[in-house]
Amino acid sequence: MDEGACMLGECALIAYDSPINNSGILFYNTLFDENASCHLALGRGFNECVRGYEHMSKEEIKEKGINDSVIHVDFMIGSEDLEIFGVTKTGERVQIFKDGNWAF
C-alpha cells in the first residue's frame, strides 16, 4: 500500500496470564482481543510513544523511529510456552518471557 506498510509499527508483549486471555472470551473487537496475546503490527506506529510528539513534524517523528503508513495490521504471536530473550549492547542474552509470562 505504501512504503511503511511492510515495516514494523508495533511490538506488544502481553503475558499469557493476562486478564483478557484468562476471560476466555473472544470479543471480536481488536482493542480488546489484541490484549489477550503478544502481537506485532505491520504499518503505522504510535506517535504517542514519543515524549513531546505533539510538537514534532512528521519527519521528526520518523527520525525518532516511529513508522508511518496508512495501515496497521496486528498479528498475534503469544502462546503458553513463548520464550523471549533480549540481547544487551554487550551481547548478553536476558530472558524477558518464560512459559508465556514475564520472566522477572
N, C-alpha and C positions, 0 to 999 in steps of 0.2 A: 504493500500500500504506500509506504514512504520509507525513507532512509532509516528511520528509527524503529520501524516495525519489527526488525529482526534482532534488535538489541534488548538486553535485559533492562526491565523497568522496575522490577520489584523482587525482593527476596525476603520472604516472611518465614520465620522459624516459630512454629506453633507446636507446643507439646502435645503428644498423643493423648495425654491425660487432661485435655482441655475441657472446660465445661460444655462447649458446643458439641465436641465429639462424644463426650460421655452422655449427652442427652439422647443420642441415637436417632435424632430427628433430622431428616433431610428437608430443609426449609424451602428449597427451590428459589433461594434469594442469595446471590453471590456475597452480599455484605455480611450475611450470617455464615453461610456454608464455607466460605474461604477460611474462616477462623476455626474450622474443625481439623485442619491439617496444614503442615508445612506446604508452601507453594512458591512458585516462581511465576513471574509475569513477563511476557514479551511486550514491548511497546513503551508507552508513556510511564515515566516515573513520577514521583510525588515531590513537587516543588517545596511543599510544607516541611520537608525533612531538612531543609537548609535554613539556618537562622538568618533572618533578615531578607528572605526571598521576596517579600512583597515590595522591596525597594530595588530589586535587581532586574536587569533586562533579560530577555530570553538567552542571549549569548552568555551573560554572566552565570545564569543558572546552569547552562550546558557545561561551562568551564568547571563548575563545582561537581560535575559527574551525573547530573540528572538528565535522563534520556527524554527526548521529545518525540512524540508520534501521535497520530490520530487514533491508534488502537491501544488497548491494554487487555491482554488475554491471559488469564490465570491458568496454571497447570498445577494440580495437586500432586505432591510427591511424598507426603508423610506416610509413615506406617509404624506399626507396633515394634518393629525391630530396626528402625532407622538409626544409623550412626553417622555423625557428622564430626569431622575434625577440621580445625583451623590450623594455619601454618603461620608462625610468627616471622618477623623480619630475619631472625637468626636461623630459621629453618626448623625450629622445634614444632612438633605436632601436638596440638592441645585438643582434647576431646571436648566437644560442645554438647553433643547429644549422644545418649546411650539408651538403647531399648526404647526409642521414640520420644524420650523425655530429656529435659535438661540434665547435663552430667554434673552440674555443680549447684 
